[in-house]
Every structure is written in structure tokens, then in C-alpha cells.
Amino acid sequence: MLISTTYTHTWRTGVATTLAAYPKWARWGLGVVPVVVLLLAISAGSLRMGLWSFFSVLFLFFIHGRQVRELTRQGAIDIVLDDEGFTRERPGVGTTSMRWPATLDVRRQFGLLVIRTSPQCVATVPEAAFSAEQLARLDEFIRVRKSPTPTAG
């Protein structure tokens, strides 16, 4: 498998990348906890708790919006996926490489190829950057990678 492509993040892929960095249970928490706290504040009649809840949600949107803005400002990124690992290069800035055995997970999610490199760190590539043939090869690679390997026993 040798796949090479160039992409830039849009606001949509930036938001998806930010969400993909969180585990599933944490994504639920991002949406549910502020709503529950706000409902508790309303039921308790506490204006102070309601204001803190409202401003904490605004703060979360602000922080995640800054992260998304930084992703969209990165510009063009070249990525090469091969049998050994992947290489991500920002021309004129730097190059990072990682071998597949060192990655935690590879999957397609939110319209992205998500490569989890550490618990809250992901490398993402928008699916729109790949051709249909490349996506088929990626799906096959992901399927083979997730299947249990035979062990000598």
C-alpha cells in the first residue's frame, strides 16, 4: 500500500479532527454535562450556577474554535501512507513519521482517516483528499489491521 496525497483542513474537517481526539465517552460528556448542569441550575433556581454553566459552555466553544482555527491555518500538508507507516509533511515547516506498530488505532470517522498516535493525539486526513481507489485500499488496510493475527501456540 503506497498512498500519497496533499490536503488542507477546512472548518468542517478541523471540527471533526478536534472531536476525533476525544474518546467516545468524553465526546458525550462535552455535550451532556453542560446541559445537565444548566438543568440542575434551573431546577434549583440558582442564577449563579446557571451563569457559570453558560460561561463554561462559551469557554469550551472558544477553546475548541481556536484549535480549529489553528488547524485551518496550517495550509497544505503532504502525507504518504505505506506498508511501514506514515509520513506527514508541512512544506517548509517540518516532517513527522510514525510506523504502524506504534499507532494505537486507524479508522475512518467523521469523514476523516483518523490515525490515533497517543491517547489524545490524532493525525487526520480528510476522505476528500483520497480517490475512490485509494479509499478502497485504505479500507482493506484497516480491515486487515483490525483482524486478529494468528499466534504460534
Secondary structure, DSSP 8 states (H G I E B T S, - for coil): --EEEEE---HHHHHHHHHHTS-HHHHHHHHHHHHHHHHHHHHHT-HHHHHHHHHHHHHHHHHHHHHHHHHHTT--EEEEE-SSEEEEEETTTEEEEEEGGG-SEEEEETTEEEEEEETTEEEEEEGGGS-HHHHHHHHHHHHHHHS------
